[in-house]
Amino acid sequence: MTLFRRALLGEFSANGAAVLSVLLLVVVSTQIIRVLRTAVISLIPTQGVFALVGFSVLTSLPIVMGGSLFLAVLLTLTRCYRDS
């Protein structure tokens, strides 16, 4: 692998991990709030809150990963253009 490809892959990985972690944090926090709201109303049992949060995060994971991939590519290409 050439030096440029290794640098580009490193930038993609770093940007992708950062964006994915921020988006997952947002999704998890909104899902926790949504599930806790329904648990307070007593529509779901309190023992199943974390399981429901985990399953709801898993269902939204493809959308989050697609968005993070797009943003990682966009951020990397923008930085390459700016640095050239």
PDB file of N, CA, C and O in Angstrom:
ATOM      1  N   MET A   1       0.837  -1.181   0.000  1.00  0.00           N
ATOM      2  CA  MET A   1       0.000   0.000   0.000  1.00  0.00           C
ATOM      3  C   MET A   1       0.881   1.243   0.000  1.00  0.00           C
ATOM      4  O   MET A   1       1.915   1.307   0.666  1.00  0.00           O
ATOM      5  N   THR A   2       0.443   2.197  -0.751  1.00  0.00           N
ATOM      6  CA  THR A   2       1.219   3.419  -0.822  1.00  0.00           C
ATOM      7  C   THR A   2       0.990   4.273   0.411  1.00  0.00           C
ATOM      8  O   THR A   2       0.080   4.021   1.201  1.00  0.00           O
ATOM      9  N   LEU A   3       1.816   5.269   0.560  1.00  0.00           N
ATOM     10  CA  LEU A   3       1.727   6.154   1.713  1.00  0.00           C
ATOM     11  C   LEU A   3       0.415   6.934   1.704  1.00  0.00           C
ATOM     12  O   LEU A   3      -0.200   7.145   2.749  1.00  0.00           O
ATOM     13  N   PHE A   4      -0.002   7.357   0.517  1.00  0.00           N
ATOM     14  CA  PHE A   4      -1.250   8.120   0.410  1.00  0.00           C
ATOM     15  C   PHE A   4      -2.452   7.268   0.810  1.00  0.00           C
ATOM     16  O   PHE A   4      -3.342   7.750   1.511  1.00  0.00           O
ATOM     17  N   ARG A   5      -2.489   6.020   0.378  1.00  0.00           N
ATOM     18  CA  ARG A   5      -3.616   5.141   0.727  1.00  0.00           C
ATOM     19  C   ARG A   5      -3.662   4.849   2.219  1.00  0.00           C
ATOM     20  O   ARG A   5      -4.739   4.814   2.815  1.00  0.00           O
ATOM     21  N   ARG A   6      -2.490   4.638   2.828  1.00  0.00           N
ATOM     22  CA  ARG A   6      -2.456   4.394   4.269  1.00  0.00           C
ATOM     23  C   ARG A   6      -2.925   5.617   5.042  1.00  0.00           C
ATOM     24  O   ARG A   6      -3.662   5.487   6.019  1.00  0.00           O
ATOM     25  N   ALA A   7      -2.505   6.804   4.614  1.00  0.00           N
ATOM     26  CA  ALA A   7      -2.929   8.035   5.284  1.00  0.00           C
ATOM     27  C   ALA A   7      -4.425   8.254   5.109  1.00  0.00           C
ATOM     28  O   ALA A   7      -5.113   8.652   6.049  1.00  0.00           O
ATOM     29  N   LEU A   8      -4.924   7.995   3.915  1.00  0.00           N
ATOM     30  CA  LEU A   8      -6.356   8.153   3.652  1.00  0.00           C
ATOM     31  C   LEU A   8      -7.177   7.150   4.461  1.00  0.00           C
ATOM     32  O   LEU A   8      -8.228   7.502   4.998  1.00  0.00           O
ATOM     33  N   LEU A   9      -6.713   5.921   4.551  1.00  0.00           N
ATOM     34  CA  LEU A   9      -7.408   4.910   5.350  1.00  0.00           C
ATOM     35  C   LEU A   9      -7.396   5.266   6.836  1.00  0.00           C
ATOM     36  O   LEU A   9      -8.380   5.048   7.543  1.00  0.00           O
ATOM     37  N   GLY A  10      -6.288   5.808   7.297  1.00  0.00           N
ATOM     38  CA  GLY A  10      -6.211   6.251   8.689  1.00  0.00           C
ATOM     39  C   GLY A  10      -7.169   7.393   8.977  1.00  0.00           C
ATOM     40  O   GLY A  10      -7.806   7.425  10.030  1.00  0.00           O
ATOM     41  N   GLU A  11      -7.273   8.334   8.038  1.00  0.00           N
ATOM     42  CA  GLU A  11      -8.214   9.447   8.204  1.00  0.00           C
ATOM     43  C   GLU A  11      -9.653   8.955   8.184  1.00  0.00           C
ATOM     44  O   GLU A  11     -10.468   9.388   8.999  1.00  0.00           O
ATOM     45  N   PHE A  12      -9.972   8.049   7.255  1.00  0.00           N
ATOM     46  CA  PHE A  12     -11.322   7.477   7.213  1.00  0.00           C
ATOM     47  C   PHE A  12     -11.665   6.784   8.527  1.00  0.00           C
ATOM     48  O   PHE A  12     -12.761   6.954   9.062  1.00  0.00           O
ATOM     49  N   SER A  13     -10.728   6.009   9.034  1.00  0.00           N
ATOM     50  CA  SER A  13     -10.982   5.270  10.272  1.00  0.00           C
ATOM     51  C   SER A  13     -11.163   6.200  11.464  1.00  0.00           C
ATOM     52  O   SER A  13     -12.080   6.017  12.265  1.00  0.00           O
ATOM     53  N   ALA A  14     -10.299   7.190  11.580  1.00  0.00           N
ATOM     54  CA  ALA A  14     -10.388   8.111  12.717  1.00  0.00           C
ATOM     55  C   ALA A  14     -11.671   8.934  12.662  1.00  0.00           C
ATOM     56  O   ALA A  14     -12.373   9.070  13.664  1.00  0.00           O
ATOM     57  N   ASN A  15     -11.970   9.478  11.495  1.00  0.00           N
ATOM     58  CA  ASN A  15     -13.198  10.267  11.359  1.00  0.00           C
ATOM     59  C   ASN A  15     -14.441   9.395  11.528  1.00  0.00           C
ATOM     60  O   ASN A  15     -15.417   9.814  12.149  1.00  0.00           O
ATOM     61  N   GLY A  16     -14.402   8.195  10.980  1.00  0.00           N
ATOM     62  CA  GLY A  16     -15.546   7.296  11.098  1.00  0.00           C
ATOM     63  C   GLY A  16     -15.815   6.895  12.534  1.00  0.00           C
ATOM     64  O   GLY A  16     -16.969   6.857  12.961  1.00  0.00           O
ATOM     65  N   ALA A  17     -14.758   6.595  13.290  1.00  0.00           N
ATOM     66  CA  ALA A  17     -14.934   6.221  14.687  1.00  0.00           C
ATOM     67  C   ALA A  17     -15.470   7.386  15.514  1.00  0.00           C
ATOM     68  O   ALA A  17     -16.329   7.198  16.376  1.00  0.00           O
ATOM     69  N   ALA A  18     -14.964   8.584  15.252  1.00  0.00           N
ATOM     70  CA  ALA A  18     -15.421   9.754  16.003  1.00  0.00           C
ATOM     71  C   ALA A  18     -16.886  10.063  15.706  1.00  0.00           C
ATOM     72  O   ALA A  18     -17.675  10.300  16.620  1.00  0.00           O
ATOM     73  N   VAL A  19     -17.239  10.058  14.437  1.00  0.00           N
ATOM     74  CA  VAL A  19     -18.622  10.365  14.056  1.00  0.00           C
ATOM     75  C   VAL A  19     -19.569   9.283  14.543  1.00  0.00           C
ATOM     76  O   VAL A  19     -20.658   9.588  15.029  1.00  0.00           O
ATOM     77  N   LEU A  20     -19.171   8.025  14.421  1.00  0.00           N
ATOM     78  CA  LEU A  20     -20.015   6.919  14.881  1.00  0.00           C
ATOM     79  C   LEU A  20     -20.242   6.982  16.382  1.00  0.00           C
ATOM     80  O   LEU A  20     -21.354   6.735  16.849  1.00  0.00           O
ATOM     81  N   SER A  21     -19.214   7.306  17.138  1.00  0.00           N
ATOM     82  CA  SER A  21     -19.392   7.378  18.592  1.00  0.00           C
ATOM     83  C   SER A  21     -20.318   8.526  18.988  1.00  0.00           C
ATOM     84  O   SER A  21     -21.133   8.375  19.898  1.00  0.00           O
ATOM     85  N   VAL A  22     -20.202   9.657  18.320  1.00  0.00           N
ATOM     86  CA  VAL A  22     -21.090  10.782  18.645  1.00  0.00           C
ATOM     87  C   VAL A  22     -22.530  10.473  18.247  1.00  0.00           C
ATOM     88  O   VAL A  22     -23.455  10.747  19.011  1.00  0.00           O
ATOM     89  N   LEU A  23     -22.724   9.912  17.072  1.00  0.00           N
ATOM     90  CA  LEU A  23     -24.083   9.582  16.644  1.00  0.00           C
ATOM     91  C   LEU A  23     -24.699   8.490  17.506  1.00  0.00           C
ATOM     92  O   LEU A  23     -25.890   8.548  17.810  1.00  0.00           O
ATOM     93  N   LEU A  24     -23.915   7.498  17.907  1.00  0.00           N
ATOM     94  CA  LEU A  24     -24.434   6.455  18.789  1.00  0.00           C
ATOM     95  C   LEU A  24     -24.787   7.015  20.159  1.00  0.00           C
ATOM     96  O   LEU A  24     -25.770   6.591  20.767  1.00  0.00           O
ATOM     97  N   LEU A  25     -23.999   7.960  20.648  1.00  0.00           N
ATOM     98  CA  LEU A  25     -24.318   8.594  21.919  1.00  0.00           C
ATOM     99  C   LEU A  25     -25.648   9.332  21.847  1.00  0.00           C
ATOM    100  O   LEU A  25     -26.449   9.264  22.779  1.00  0.00           O
ATOM    101  N   VAL A  26     -25.881  10.027  20.756  1.00  0.00           N
ATOM    102  CA  VAL A  26     -27.146  10.741  20.582  1.00  0.00           C
ATOM    103  C   VAL A  26     -28.311   9.759  20.480  1.00  0.00           C
ATOM    104  O   VAL A  26     -29.348   9.961  21.112  1.00  0.00           O
ATOM    105  N   VAL A  27     -28.149   8.709  19.696  1.00  0.00           N
ATOM    106  CA  VAL A  27     -29.226   7.732  19.519  1.00  0.00           C
ATOM    107  C   VAL A  27     -29.526   7.003  20.825  1.00  0.00           C
ATOM    108  O   VAL A  27     -30.690   6.810  21.174  1.00  0.00           O
ATOM    109  N   VAL A  28     -28.489   6.600  21.542  1.00  0.00           N
ATOM    110  CA  VAL A  28     -28.703   5.883  22.806  1.00  0.00           C
ATOM    111  C   VAL A  28     -29.406   6.780  23.815  1.00  0.00           C
ATOM    112  O   VAL A  28     -30.323   6.335  24.505  1.00  0.00           O
ATOM    113  N   SER A  29     -28.985   8.035  23.906  1.00  0.00           N
ATOM    114  CA  SER A  29     -29.621   8.922  24.883  1.00  0.00           C
ATOM    115  C   SER A  29     -31.085   9.191  24.533  1.00  0.00           C
ATOM    116  O   SER A  29     -31.927   9.243  25.429  1.00  0.00           O
ATOM    117  N   THR A  30     -31.399   9.361  23.263  1.00  0.00           N
ATOM    118  CA  THR A  30     -32.799   9.582  22.908  1.00  0.00           C
ATOM    119  C   THR A  30     -33.633   8.325  23.128  1.00  0.00           C
ATOM    120  O   THR A  30     -34.790   8.414  23.537  1.00  0.00           O
ATOM    121  N   GLN A  31     -33.057   7.156  22.860  1.00  0.00           N
ATOM    122  CA  GLN A  31     -33.788   5.917  23.082  1.00  0.00           C
ATOM    123  C   GLN A  31     -34.011   5.664  24.574  1.00  0.00           C
ATOM    124  O   GLN A  31     -35.069   5.180  24.974  1.00  0.00           O
ATOM    125  N   ILE A  32     -33.014   5.993  25.390  1.00  0.00           N
ATOM    126  CA  ILE A  32     -33.186   5.835  26.840  1.00  0.00           C
ATOM    127  C   ILE A  32     -34.305   6.736  27.340  1.00  0.00           C
ATOM    128  O   ILE A  32     -35.138   6.309  28.140  1.00  0.00           O
ATOM    129  N   ILE A  33     -34.328   7.964  26.878  1.00  0.00           N
ATOM    130  CA  ILE A  33     -35.388   8.888  27.295  1.00  0.00           C
ATOM    131  C   ILE A  33     -36.747   8.378  26.850  1.00  0.00           C
ATOM    132  O   ILE A  33     -37.706   8.416  27.621  1.00  0.00           O
ATOM    133  N   ARG A  34     -36.842   7.907  25.628  1.00  0.00           N
ATOM    134  CA  ARG A  34     -38.115   7.418  25.097  1.00  0.00           C
ATOM    135  C   ARG A  34     -38.609   6.178  25.849  1.00  0.00           C
ATOM    136  O   ARG A  34     -39.794   6.074  26.167  1.00  0.00           O
ATOM    137  N   VAL A  35     -37.707   5.247  26.131  1.00  0.00           N
ATOM    138  CA  VAL A  35     -38.107   4.025  26.829  1.00  0.00           C
ATOM    139  C   VAL A  35     -38.424   4.311  28.291  1.00  0.00           C
ATOM    140  O   VAL A  35     -39.367   3.740  28.838  1.00  0.00           O
ATOM    141  N   LEU A  36     -37.656   5.181  28.931  1.00  0.00           N
ATOM    142  CA  LEU A  36     -37.946   5.525  30.320  1.00  0.00           C
ATOM    143  C   LEU A  36     -39.288   6.256  30.448  1.00  0.00           C
ATOM    144  O   LEU A  36     -39.989   6.097  31.447  1.00  0.00           O
ATOM    145  N   ARG A  37     -39.636   7.038  29.459  1.00  0.00           N
ATOM    146  CA  ARG A  37     -40.932   7.718  29.478  1.00  0.00           C
ATOM    147  C   ARG A  37     -42.070   6.706  29.447  1.00  0.00           C
ATOM    148  O   ARG A  37     -43.058   6.864  30.164  1.00  0.00           O
ATOM    149  N   THR A  38     -41.942   5.674  28.628  1.00  0.00           N
ATOM    150  CA  THR A  38     -42.994   4.657  28.584  1.00  0.00           C
ATOM    151  C   THR A  38     -42.965   3.774  29.836  1.00  0.00           C
ATOM    152  O   THR A  38     -43.998   3.238  30.236  1.00  0.00           O
ATOM    153  N   ALA A  39     -41.786   3.619  30.458  1.00  0.00           N
ATOM    154  CA  ALA A  39     -41.715   2.831  31.686  1.00  0.00           C
ATOM    155  C   ALA A  39     -42.349   3.577  32.853  1.00  0.00           C
ATOM    156  O   ALA A  39     -42.932   2.956  33.742  1.00  0.00           O
ATOM    157  N   VAL A  40     -42.241   4.896  32.857  1.00  0.00           N
ATOM    158  CA  VAL A  40     -42.857   5.684  33.926  1.00  0.00           C
ATOM    159  C   VAL A  40     -44.374   5.613  33.834  1.00  0.00           C
ATOM    160  O   VAL A  40     -45.059   5.585  34.857  1.00  0.00           O
ATOM    161  N   ILE A  41     -44.895   5.584  32.629  1.00  0.00           N
ATOM    162  CA  ILE A  41     -46.344   5.479  32.438  1.00  0.00           C
ATOM    163  C   ILE A  41     -46.826   4.065  32.758  1.00  0.00           C
ATOM    164  O   ILE A  41     -48.032   3.821  32.808  1.00  0.00           O
ATOM    165  N   SER A  42     -45.917   3.154  32.970  1.00  0.00           N
ATOM    166  CA  SER A  42     -46.185   1.745  33.289  1.00  0.00           C
ATOM    167  C   SER A  42     -46.722   0.965  32.097  1.00  0.00           C
ATOM    168  O   SER A  42     -47.511   0.035  32.266  1.00  0.00           O
ATOM    169  N   LEU A  43     -46.300   1.337  30.901  1.00  0.00           N
ATOM    170  CA  LEU A  43     -46.668   0.557  29.728  1.00  0.00           C
ATOM    171  C   LEU A  43     -45.734  -0.630  29.525  1.00  0.00           C
ATOM    172  O   LEU A  43     -46.115  -1.622  28.903  1.00  0.00           O
ATOM    173  N   ILE A  44     -44.526  -0.535  30.041  1.00  0.00           N
ATOM    174  CA  ILE A  44     -43.575  -1.642  29.950  1.00  0.00           C
ATOM    175  C   ILE A  44     -43.015  -1.899  31.349  1.00  0.00           C
ATOM    176  O   ILE A  44     -42.973  -0.982  32.169  1.00  0.00           O
ATOM    177  N   PRO A  45     -42.584  -3.130  31.638  1.00  0.00           N
ATOM    178  CA  PRO A  45     -41.996  -3.408  32.952  1.00  0.00           C
ATOM    179  C   PRO A  45     -40.601  -2.783  33.072  1.00  0.00           C
ATOM    180  O   PRO A  45     -39.887  -2.641  32.080  1.00  0.00           O
ATOM    181  N   THR A  46     -40.234  -2.420  34.277  1.00  0.00           N
ATOM    182  CA  THR A  46     -38.946  -1.758  34.483  1.00  0.00           C
ATOM    183  C   THR A  46     -37.761  -2.699  34.281  1.00  0.00           C
ATOM    184  O   THR A  46     -36.645  -2.229  34.061  1.00  0.00           O
ATOM    185  N   GLN A  47     -37.971  -4.007  34.348  1.00  0.00           N
ATOM    186  CA  GLN A  47     -36.873  -4.947  34.147  1.00  0.00           C
ATOM    187  C   GLN A  47     -36.431  -5.006  32.687  1.00  0.00           C
ATOM    188  O   GLN A  47     -35.294  -5.381  32.400  1.00  0.00           O
ATOM    189  N   GLY A  48     -37.292  -4.651  31.792  1.00  0.00           N
ATOM    190  CA  GLY A  48     -36.970  -4.755  30.379  1.00  0.00           C
ATOM    191  C   GLY A  48     -36.499  -3.469  29.731  1.00  0.00           C
ATOM    192  O   GLY A  48     -36.421  -3.392  28.505  1.00  0.00           O
ATOM    193  N   VAL A  49     -36.181  -2.451  30.528  1.00  0.00           N
ATOM    194  CA  VAL A  49     -35.803  -1.150  29.959  1.00  0.00           C
ATOM    195  C   VAL A  49     -34.508  -1.254  29.175  1.00  0.00           C
ATOM    196  O   VAL A  49     -34.435  -0.792  28.037  1.00  0.00           O
ATOM    197  N   PHE A  50     -33.480  -1.858  29.771  1.00  0.00           N
ATOM    198  CA  PHE A  50     -32.188  -1.928  29.083  1.00  0.00           C
ATOM    199  C   PHE A  50     -32.241  -2.839  27.862  1.00  0.00           C
ATOM    200  O   PHE A  50     -31.558  -2.583  26.870  1.00  0.00           O
ATOM    201  N   ALA A  51     -33.031  -3.882  27.924  1.00  0.00           N
ATOM    202  CA  ALA A  51     -33.178  -4.752  26.758  1.00  0.00           C
ATOM    203  C   ALA A  51     -33.863  -4.003  25.617  1.00  0.00           C
ATOM    204  O   ALA A  51     -33.459  -4.127  24.461  1.00  0.00           O
ATOM    205  N   LEU A  52     -34.893  -3.231  25.937  1.00  0.00           N
ATOM    206  CA  LEU A  52     -35.569  -2.463  24.900  1.00  0.00           C
ATOM    207  C   LEU A  52     -34.684  -1.378  24.315  1.00  0.00           C
ATOM    208  O   LEU A  52     -34.737  -1.113  23.114  1.00  0.00           O
ATOM    209  N   VAL A  53     -33.870  -0.746  25.157  1.00  0.00           N
ATOM    210  CA  VAL A  53     -32.930   0.258  24.650  1.00  0.00           C
ATOM    211  C   VAL A  53     -31.917  -0.404  23.730  1.00  0.00           C
ATOM    212  O   VAL A  53     -31.606   0.135  22.668  1.00  0.00           O
ATOM    213  N   GLY A  54     -31.400  -1.554  24.114  1.00  0.00           N
ATOM    214  CA  GLY A  54     -30.432  -2.256  23.270  1.00  0.00           C
ATOM    215  C   GLY A  54     -31.017  -2.671  21.936  1.00  0.00           C
ATOM    216  O   GLY A  54     -30.376  -2.516  20.897  1.00  0.00           O
ATOM    217  N   PHE A  55     -32.240  -3.201  21.961  1.00  0.00           N
ATOM    218  CA  PHE A  55     -32.866  -3.608  20.704  1.00  0.00           C
ATOM    219  C   PHE A  55     -33.207  -2.408  19.818  1.00  0.00           C
ATOM    220  O   PHE A  55     -33.089  -2.492  18.595  1.00  0.00           O
ATOM    221  N   SER A  56     -33.621  -1.310  20.412  1.00  0.00           N
ATOM    222  CA  SER A  56     -33.940  -0.135  19.600  1.00  0.00           C
ATOM    223  C   SER A  56     -32.687   0.486  18.996  1.00  0.00           C
ATOM    224  O   SER A  56     -32.728   1.022  17.889  1.00  0.00           O
ATOM    225  N   VAL A  57     -31.566   0.414  19.725  1.00  0.00           N
ATOM    226  CA  VAL A  57     -30.301   0.900  19.166  1.00  0.00           C
ATOM    227  C   VAL A  57     -29.849  -0.012  18.031  1.00  0.00           C
ATOM    228  O   VAL A  57     -29.337   0.464  17.018  1.00  0.00           O
ATOM    229  N   LEU A  58     -30.035  -1.323  18.196  1.00  0.00           N
ATOM    230  CA  LEU A  58     -29.652  -2.249  17.129  1.00  0.00           C
ATOM    231  C   LEU A  58     -30.480  -2.040  15.866  1.00  0.00           C
ATOM    232  O   LEU A  58     -29.975  -2.198  14.754  1.00  0.00           O
ATOM    233  N   THR A  59     -31.749  -1.685  16.037  1.00  0.00           N
ATOM    234  CA  THR A  59     -32.569  -1.461  14.848  1.00  0.00           C
ATOM    235  C   THR A  59     -32.200  -0.176  14.130  1.00  0.00           C
ATOM    236  O   THR A  59     -32.374  -0.078  12.915  1.00  0.00           O
ATOM    237  N   SER A  60     -31.693   0.813  14.857  1.00  0.00           N
ATOM    238  CA  SER A  60     -31.310   2.068  14.213  1.00  0.00           C
ATOM    239  C   SER A  60     -29.839   2.096  13.815  1.00  0.00           C
ATOM    240  O   SER A  60     -29.375   3.084  13.247  1.00  0.00           O
ATOM    241  N   LEU A  61     -29.099   1.024  14.106  1.00  0.00           N
ATOM    242  CA  LEU A  61     -27.673   0.985  13.803  1.00  0.00           C
ATOM    243  C   LEU A  61     -27.343   1.087  12.307  1.00  0.00           C
ATOM    244  O   LEU A  61     -26.376   1.771  11.972  1.00  0.00           O
ATOM    245  N   PRO A  62     -28.079   0.455  11.391  1.00  0.00           N
ATOM    246  CA  PRO A  62     -27.729   0.627   9.974  1.00  0.00           C
ATOM    247  C   PRO A  62     -27.843   2.062   9.489  1.00  0.00           C
ATOM    248  O   PRO A  62     -27.029   2.507   8.680  1.00  0.00           O
ATOM    249  N   ILE A  63     -28.821   2.779   9.960  1.00  0.00           N
ATOM    250  CA  ILE A  63     -28.979   4.175   9.561  1.00  0.00           C
ATOM    251  C   ILE A  63     -27.833   5.015  10.118  1.00  0.00           C
ATOM    252  O   ILE A  63     -27.280   5.867   9.422  1.00  0.00           O
ATOM    253  N   VAL A  64     -27.485   4.768  11.371  1.00  0.00           N
ATOM    254  CA  VAL A  64     -26.407   5.516  12.010  1.00  0.00           C
ATOM    255  C   VAL A  64     -25.071   5.216  11.339  1.00  0.00           C
ATOM    256  O   VAL A  64     -24.261   6.120  11.134  1.00  0.00           O
ATOM    257  N   MET A  65     -24.839   3.956  10.997  1.00  0.00           N
ATOM    258  CA  MET A  65     -23.577   3.599  10.353  1.00  0.00           C
ATOM    259  C   MET A  65     -23.479   4.177   8.945  1.00  0.00           C
ATOM    260  O   MET A  65     -22.402   4.586   8.511  1.00  0.00           O
ATOM    261  N   GLY A  66     -24.603   4.209   8.234  1.00  0.00           N
ATOM    262  CA  GLY A  66     -24.586   4.826   6.910  1.00  0.00           C
ATOM    263  C   GLY A  66     -24.293   6.316   6.982  1.00  0.00           C
ATOM    264  O   GLY A  66     -23.511   6.846   6.193  1.00  0.00           O
ATOM    265  N   GLY A  67     -24.924   6.980   7.931  1.00  0.00           N
ATOM    266  CA  GLY A  67     -24.668   8.412   8.112  1.00  0.00           C
ATOM    267  C   GLY A  67     -23.246   8.695   8.549  1.00  0.00           C
ATOM    268  O   GLY A  67     -22.637   9.666   8.100  1.00  0.00           O
ATOM    269  N   SER A  68     -22.712   7.853   9.424  1.00  0.00           N
ATOM    270  CA  SER A  68     -21.340   8.073   9.878  1.00  0.00           C
ATOM    271  C   SER A  68     -20.336   7.796   8.761  1.00  0.00           C
ATOM    272  O   SER A  68     -19.312   8.473   8.673  1.00  0.00           O
ATOM    273  N   LEU A  69     -20.614   6.820   7.917  1.00  0.00           N
ATOM    274  CA  LEU A  69     -19.741   6.565   6.773  1.00  0.00           C
ATOM    275  C   LEU A  69     -19.744   7.751   5.821  1.00  0.00           C
ATOM    276  O   LEU A  69     -18.692   8.171   5.340  1.00  0.00           O
ATOM    277  N   PHE A  70     -20.921   8.287   5.552  1.00  0.00           N
ATOM    278  CA  PHE A  70     -21.020   9.450   4.672  1.00  0.00           C
ATOM    279  C   PHE A  70     -20.273  10.637   5.249  1.00  0.00           C
ATOM    280  O   PHE A  70     -19.518  11.303   4.541  1.00  0.00           O
ATOM    281  N   LEU A  71     -20.480  10.907   6.537  1.00  0.00           N
ATOM    282  CA  LEU A  71     -19.807  12.049   7.148  1.00  0.00           C
ATOM    283  C   LEU A  71     -18.297  11.843   7.234  1.00  0.00           C
ATOM    284  O   LEU A  71     -17.539  12.802   7.090  1.00  0.00           O
ATOM    285  N   ALA A  72     -17.848  10.613   7.464  1.00  0.00           N
ATOM    286  CA  ALA A  72     -16.413  10.342   7.516  1.00  0.00           C
ATOM    287  C   ALA A  72     -15.761  10.586   6.155  1.00  0.00           C
ATOM    288  O   ALA A  72     -14.682  11.176   6.081  1.00  0.00           O
ATOM    289  N   VAL A  73     -16.403  10.140   5.092  1.00  0.00           N
ATOM    290  CA  VAL A  73     -15.867  10.373   3.746  1.00  0.00           C
ATOM    291  C   VAL A  73     -15.882  11.863   3.437  1.00  0.00           C
ATOM    292  O   VAL A  73     -14.918  12.394   2.886  1.00  0.00           O
ATOM    293  N   LEU A  74     -16.962  12.536   3.785  1.00  0.00           N
ATOM    294  CA  LEU A  74     -17.066  13.966   3.526  1.00  0.00           C
ATOM    295  C   LEU A  74     -16.007  14.752   4.287  1.00  0.00           C
ATOM    296  O   LEU A  74     -15.377  15.644   3.719  1.00  0.00           O
ATOM    297  N   LEU A  75     -15.803  14.437   5.560  1.00  0.00           N
ATOM    298  CA  LEU A  75     -14.796  15.138   6.352  1.00  0.00           C
ATOM    299  C   LEU A  75     -13.388  14.865   5.847  1.00  0.00           C
ATOM    300  O   LEU A  75     -12.552  15.768   5.809  1.00  0.00           O
ATOM    301  N   THR A  76     -13.125  13.628   5.460  1.00  0.00           N
ATOM    302  CA  THR A  76     -11.792  13.282   4.966  1.00  0.00           C
ATOM    303  C   THR A  76     -11.495  13.955   3.643  1.00  0.00           C
ATOM    304  O   THR A  76     -10.410  14.506   3.457  1.00  0.00           O
ATOM    305  N   LEU A  77     -12.431  13.920   2.734  1.00  0.00           N
ATOM    306  CA  LEU A  77     -12.198  14.555   1.431  1.00  0.00           C
ATOM    307  C   LEU A  77     -12.117  16.072   1.554  1.00  0.00           C
ATOM    308  O   LEU A  77     -11.369  16.714   0.817  1.00  0.00           O
ATOM    309  N   THR A  78     -12.875  16.645   2.473  1.00  0.00           N
ATOM    310  CA  THR A  78     -12.796  18.086   2.696  1.00  0.00           C
ATOM    311  C   THR A  78     -11.430  18.464   3.240  1.00  0.00           C
ATOM    312  O   THR A  78     -10.855  19.474   2.836  1.00  0.00           O
ATOM    313  N   ARG A  79     -10.911  17.658   4.153  1.00  0.00           N
ATOM    314  CA  ARG A  79      -9.591  17.958   4.697  1.00  0.00           C
ATOM    315  C   ARG A  79      -8.510  17.784   3.644  1.00  0.00           C
ATOM    316  O   ARG A  79      -7.579  18.588   3.581  1.00  0.00           O
ATOM    317  N   CYS A  80      -8.612  16.752   2.815  1.00  0.00           N
ATOM    318  CA  CYS A  80      -7.628  16.548   1.739  1.00  0.00           C
ATOM    319  C   CYS A  80      -7.653  17.709   0.749  1.00  0.00           C
ATOM    320  O   CYS A  80      -6.609  18.156   0.275  1.00  0.00           O
ATOM    321  N   TYR A  81      -8.848  18.186   0.445  1.00  0.00           N
ATOM    322  CA  TYR A  81      -8.959  19.314  -0.484  1.00  0.00           C
ATOM    323  C   TYR A  81      -8.366  20.582   0.140  1.00  0.00           C
ATOM    324  O   TYR A  81      -7.674  21.348  -0.531  1.00  0.00           O
ATOM    325  N   ARG A  82      -8.644  20.793   1.425  1.00  0.00           N
ATOM    326  CA  ARG A  82      -8.160  21.980   2.110  1.00  0.00           C
ATOM    327  C   ARG A  82      -6.635  21.952   2.218  1.00  0.00           C
ATOM    328  O   ARG A  82      -5.990  22.992   2.085  1.00  0.00           O
ATOM    329  N   ASP A  83      -6.053  20.775   2.456  1.00  0.00           N
ATOM    330  CA  ASP A  83      -4.611  20.655   2.626  1.00  0.00           C
ATOM    331  C   ASP A  83      -3.840  20.713   1.302  1.00  0.00           C
ATOM    332  O   ASP A  83      -2.639  20.984   1.291  1.00  0.00           O
ATOM    333  N   SER A  84      -4.522  20.461   0.211  1.00  0.00           N
ATOM    334  CA  SER A  84      -3.792  20.456  -1.073  1.00  0.00           C
ATOM    335  C   SER A  84      -3.546  21.853  -1.597  1.00  0.00           C
ATOM    336  O   SER A  84      -2.948  22.016  -2.661  1.00  0.00           O
TER     337      SER A  84
END
